């Protein structure tokens, strides 16, 4: 017997799909999940797409194959729906780099600023925000406010610096980063570009500015995926998390994708939190209906406002 209480050769995929049908559940999965999870999801996307889908879900249970802040967002948008996260340890280095108490003090030092928070933050930070953004819509969200409007941007300083650069703003940046993107070094990128002169470099805006300056295209995971589908090049150096390659290869099987490694001995750039989710954990969480995301009514009410403002702005600008 295995720890799941069944035979060692149990097909967790089939058992999960059986429970999903029986319990009227949906599976939402981020692009950074392993391929086998992406392949059975009802929807696969980046933070913006997942937030939009979460706001439209008609199900009794949402199983969220992602990280904690994403499942929190789904719960905020669906307070009466049970939201499950296969592994509660699936956190986020970026979200954890912005402790609520410290951010509250930071915000108090800038009383005349509004707060635009990247969706990769905790529910507590969302309650202190005026509007949420994602890497897909950050530029448009910022530009929806007058040029003279003073803004705090949290928690990702790399994304904030990039948006400052492309919009000409001077937002005050919280000093947080994503360890998956911030670890990518310029030297590694240059080496790959020299080794693959026929490849285009595509990068996520959470990367350091020096990496972004070398890129042929900068965009969210969805934007990068769409770029590789329509661009005429046949080879790409990809500066983001490894999981996106699964969809890129499915959409463009005739093209080659090379991930920027974290060091000279590793050909991958995996988010350790995203990869905590497994097929067995999906099966167990839906079977037992836990771990469950639980938030107070007050937190849900306060955190929902900036998320809904983001979705409203995005719809107005036809971003979704």
C-alpha positions as CSV (number, residue, x, y, z in Angstrom):
1,X,0.0,0.0,0.0
2,X,1.1,3.6,-0.6
3,X,0.5,6.7,1.5
4,X,-2.6,7.5,-0.6
5,X,-4.2,4.4,0.9
6,X,-4.3,2.5,-2.4
7,X,-2.2,0.3,-4.6
8,X,1.3,1.5,-5.6
9,X,0.3,1.6,-9.3
10,X,-2.8,3.7,-8.6
11,X,-3.5,6.1,-11.5
12,X,-3.8,9.4,-9.7
13,X,-4.7,11.2,-12.9
14,X,-7.8,9.0,-13.5
15,X,-8.8,9.0,-9.9
16,X,-8.5,12.8,-9.8
17,X,-10.6,13.2,-12.9
18,X,-13.2,10.9,-11.5
19,X,-13.5,12.9,-8.3
20,X,-13.5,16.2,-10.3
21,X,-16.6,15.0,-12.2
22,X,-18.4,13.6,-9.1
23,X,-17.7,16.7,-7.0
24,X,-18.3,19.4,-9.7
25,X,-14.8,20.7,-9.4
26,X,-12.6,22.7,-11.7
27,X,-8.8,22.6,-12.0
28,X,-7.0,25.9,-12.6
29,X,-3.3,25.6,-13.3
30,X,-0.5,28.1,-13.8
31,X,1.9,27.8,-16.7
32,X,4.7,26.9,-14.3
33,X,3.1,23.6,-13.3
34,X,4.5,20.4,-14.6
35,X,3.2,19.3,-18.0
36,X,1.0,16.4,-16.8
37,X,-1.0,18.8,-14.6
38,X,-1.3,21.5,-17.3
39,X,-2.7,18.8,-19.7
40,X,-5.7,17.9,-17.5
41,X,-6.5,21.5,-16.3
42,X,-9.8,23.1,-17.2
43,X,-7.8,26.3,-17.7
44,X,-4.1,27.0,-17.9
45,X,-2.8,30.6,-17.8
46,X,-0.8,33.4,-16.2
47,X,-1.9,35.4,-13.2
48,X,-4.3,37.7,-15.2
49,X,-5.9,34.8,-17.1
50,X,-6.3,32.8,-13.9
51,X,-7.8,35.7,-12.0
52,X,-10.3,36.3,-14.8
53,X,-11.2,32.6,-14.9
54,X,-11.5,32.5,-11.1
55,X,-14.1,35.3,-11.3
56,X,-16.2,33.3,-13.8
57,X,-16.1,29.9,-12.2
58,X,-19.4,28.0,-11.7
59,X,-18.3,25.0,-9.6
60,X,-18.6,23.7,-6.1
61,X,-14.8,23.3,-5.7
62,X,-11.8,25.0,-7.2
63,X,-8.6,23.0,-7.2
64,X,-5.8,25.5,-7.7
65,X,-2.5,24.1,-9.1
66,X,-0.4,27.1,-8.4
67,X,0.9,28.9,-5.3
68,X,-0.8,30.2,-2.2
69,X,-1.4,33.8,-3.3
70,X,-3.1,32.5,-6.5
71,X,-5.5,30.2,-4.5
72,X,-6.2,33.1,-2.1
73,X,-7.2,35.3,-5.1
74,X,-9.6,32.5,-6.3
75,X,-11.1,32.4,-2.8
76,X,-11.4,36.2,-2.7
77,X,-13.3,36.2,-6.0
78,X,-15.4,33.1,-5.0
79,X,-16.1,33.4,-1.2
80,X,-18.8,30.8,-1.3
81,X,-16.8,28.2,-3.2
82,X,-14.4,25.8,-1.6
83,X,-10.9,26.5,-2.8
84,X,-8.2,23.8,-2.4
85,X,-4.5,24.1,-2.7
86,X,-2.7,20.7,-3.1
87,X,0.2,21.7,-0.9
88,X,0.0,24.6,1.6
89,X,3.8,24.9,1.5
90,X,3.5,26.2,-2.1
91,X,4.3,29.8,-1.3
92,X,6.0,32.5,-3.3
93,X,9.4,34.1,-2.6
94,X,8.1,37.4,-4.0
95,X,4.9,37.5,-1.9
96,X,6.9,36.6,1.2
97,X,9.4,39.4,0.5
98,X,6.6,41.9,1.5
99,X,5.6,41.3,5.2
100,X,2.3,43.1,5.9
101,X,3.5,44.9,9.0
102,X,6.6,46.3,7.2
103,X,4.5,47.3,4.2
104,X,2.0,49.2,6.4
105,X,4.8,51.3,7.8
106,X,6.2,51.9,4.3
107,X,2.8,53.0,3.1
108,X,2.4,55.4,6.0
109,X,5.6,57.2,5.0
110,X,3.9,58.0,1.6
111,X,0.4,59.2,2.6
112,X,-0.2,61.0,-0.7
113,X,0.5,57.9,-2.8
114,X,-1.9,55.3,-4.1
115,X,-0.8,51.7,-4.0
116,X,-0.6,49.5,-7.1
117,X,0.3,45.9,-6.1
118,X,1.4,43.2,-8.3
119,X,-0.9,40.2,-7.9
120,X,2.0,38.1,-6.6
121,X,1.3,39.3,-3.1
122,X,-0.6,38.0,-0.1
123,X,-4.3,38.8,0.7
124,X,-3.1,41.1,3.5
125,X,-1.1,43.2,1.0
126,X,-4.1,43.3,-1.3
127,X,-6.2,44.8,1.5
128,X,-3.8,47.7,1.6
129,X,-3.8,48.3,-2.1
130,X,-5.9,50.6,-4.4
131,X,-5.6,48.4,-7.4
132,X,-3.9,45.1,-8.4
133,X,-2.0,44.5,-11.6
134,X,-0.3,41.5,-13.3
135,X,2.7,41.5,-15.6
136,X,0.2,41.3,-18.5
137,X,-1.5,44.6,-17.6
138,X,0.9,46.5,-15.3
139,X,1.7,49.1,-17.9
140,X,-1.9,49.8,-18.8
141,X,-3.0,49.8,-15.1
142,X,-0.3,52.4,-14.2
143,X,-1.1,54.5,-17.3
144,X,-4.8,54.5,-16.3
145,X,-3.8,57.1,-13.6
146,X,-2.8,60.6,-14.4
147,X,0.9,61.3,-14.8
148,X,1.0,63.5,-11.7
149,X,-0.5,60.7,-9.5
150,X,2.0,59.5,-7.0
151,X,2.2,55.7,-6.8
152,X,3.7,53.0,-4.6
153,X,4.4,49.9,-6.6
154,X,4.8,46.6,-4.7
155,X,6.2,44.1,-4.2
156,X,8.4,43.4,-7.3
157,X,11.1,46.1,-7.7
158,X,12.2,44.6,-11.1
159,X,8.7,44.8,-12.6
160,X,8.2,48.2,-11.1
161,X,11.5,49.5,-12.5
162,X,10.6,48.1,-15.9
163,X,7.2,49.9,-15.8
164,X,8.9,53.1,-14.7
165,X,11.2,52.8,-17.7
166,X,8.5,52.2,-20.3
167,X,6.0,54.7,-18.9
168,X,8.4,57.5,-17.8
169,X,6.9,57.3,-14.2
170,X,8.7,57.6,-11.0
171,X,6.9,55.2,-8.8
172,X,8.2,54.4,-5.3
173,X,9.2,50.8,-5.4
174,X,9.0,48.2,-2.6
175,X,12.3,46.2,-2.4
176,X,11.0,42.7,-3.3
177,X,11.9,40.2,-6.0
178,X,11.1,36.8,-7.3
179,X,13.9,34.4,-6.7
180,X,13.2,32.5,-9.9
181,X,13.7,35.5,-12.1
182,X,16.1,37.6,-10.0
183,X,18.6,34.8,-10.0
184,X,19.1,34.9,-13.8
185,X,22.4,36.6,-14.5
186,X,23.4,38.7,-17.4
187,X,26.5,36.7,-18.0
188,X,24.5,33.5,-18.5
189,X,22.2,35.3,-21.0
190,X,25.1,36.7,-23.0
191,X,26.7,33.2,-23.2
192,X,23.5,31.7,-24.6
193,X,23.1,34.5,-27.1
194,X,26.6,34.1,-28.3
195,X,26.2,30.3,-28.5
196,X,22.9,30.7,-30.3
197,X,23.2,33.8,-32.6
198,X,20.1,32.8,-34.5
199,X,17.9,32.8,-31.4
200,X,15.8,35.6,-30.0
201,X,15.9,36.4,-26.3
202,X,12.5,36.6,-24.7
203,X,12.2,37.6,-21.0
204,X,9.7,38.1,-18.2
205,X,9.7,41.7,-16.7
206,X,10.4,40.2,-13.2
207,X,14.0,39.7,-14.5
208,X,16.8,42.3,-13.7
209,X,16.9,45.4,-15.9
210,X,20.3,44.3,-17.4
211,X,18.7,41.1,-18.7
212,X,15.6,43.0,-20.0
213,X,17.8,45.4,-21.9
214,X,19.3,42.5,-23.9
215,X,15.9,41.0,-24.7
216,X,14.2,41.0,-28.1
217,X,10.9,40.8,-26.4
218,X,9.7,41.4,-22.9
219,X,6.3,40.3,-21.6
220,X,4.2,38.1,-19.3
221,X,4.2,34.4,-19.7
222,X,1.1,34.6,-21.9
223,X,2.6,37.4,-24.0
224,X,5.8,35.4,-24.5
225,X,3.8,32.3,-25.5
226,X,1.8,34.3,-28.0
227,X,5.0,35.9,-29.3
228,X,6.6,32.6,-30.1
229,X,3.5,31.4,-31.8
230,X,3.4,34.3,-34.2
231,X,7.0,35.3,-34.6
232,X,8.9,33.9,-37.6
233,X,12.1,32.9,-35.7
234,X,12.8,29.2,-35.1
235,X,14.8,29.4,-31.9
236,X,14.4,31.3,-28.6
237,X,16.3,31.8,-25.4
238,X,13.7,32.0,-22.7
239,X,14.3,33.9,-19.5
240,X,11.6,32.8,-17.1
241,X,10.4,29.6,-15.3
242,X,10.8,26.3,-17.1
243,X,7.2,25.3,-17.0
244,X,6.2,27.7,-19.8
245,X,8.3,25.5,-22.2
246,X,5.6,22.8,-22.1
247,X,3.0,25.1,-23.8
248,X,5.6,26.7,-26.1
249,X,6.6,23.2,-27.4
250,X,2.9,22.2,-27.8
251,X,2.0,25.3,-29.7
252,X,5.2,25.4,-31.8
253,X,6.6,21.9,-32.2
254,X,8.8,23.0,-35.0
255,X,10.7,25.6,-32.9
256,X,13.5,25.3,-30.4
257,X,13.4,26.7,-26.9
258,X,16.4,27.1,-24.6
259,X,15.8,28.1,-20.9
260,X,18.3,30.4,-19.2
261,X,19.8,28.3,-16.5
262,X,20.2,29.3,-12.9
263,X,23.9,28.2,-12.8
264,X,26.5,26.5,-15.0
265,X,25.5,23.0,-13.7
266,X,21.7,23.3,-14.2
267,X,19.7,23.4,-17.4
268,X,16.5,24.3,-15.6
269,X,15.0,27.2,-13.8
270,X,12.2,25.7,-11.7
271,X,10.2,27.5,-9.1
272,X,10.5,25.2,-6.1
273,X,7.1,26.2,-4.8
274,X,5.2,25.7,-8.1
275,X,6.8,22.3,-8.4
276,X,5.5,21.1,-5.0
277,X,2.2,20.3,-6.6
278,X,2.0,16.7,-8.0
279,X,-0.7,14.5,-9.5
280,X,-0.8,12.5,-6.2
281,X,-1.3,15.7,-4.2
282,X,-4.1,16.8,-6.6
283,X,-5.9,13.5,-6.1
284,X,-5.5,13.6,-2.3
285,X,-6.6,17.2,-1.9
286,X,-9.8,16.6,-4.0
287,X,-10.5,13.3,-2.3
288,X,-10.2,14.7,1.2
289,X,-11.3,18.3,0.3
290,X,-8.2,19.7,2.0
291,X,-6.0,21.7,2.4
292,X,-8.6,24.5,2.0
293,X,-8.0,28.2,1.7
294,X,-9.8,30.0,4.5
295,X,-10.0,33.8,4.7
296,X,-12.0,36.1,7.0
297,X,-15.0,37.9,5.5
298,X,-13.3,41.2,6.2
299,X,-10.1,40.2,4.3
300,X,-12.2,39.0,1.4
301,X,-14.2,42.2,1.2
302,X,-11.2,44.5,1.4
303,X,-9.0,42.4,-0.9
304,X,-11.7,42.0,-3.5
305,X,-12.0,45.7,-4.3
306,X,-8.5,46.3,-5.9
307,X,-8.8,43.0,-7.8
308,X,-12.2,43.9,-9.2
309,X,-10.8,47.4,-10.1
310,X,-8.0,45.7,-12.0
311,X,-10.5,43.5,-13.9
312,X,-12.7,46.5,-14.6
313,X,-9.8,48.5,-16.0
314,X,-8.6,45.5,-18.0
315,X,-12.0,45.0,-19.6
316,X,-12.3,48.7,-20.3
317,X,-9.0,48.6,-22.1
318,X,-10.0,45.3,-23.8
319,X,-7.0,43.5,-22.2
320,X,-9.3,40.5,-21.3
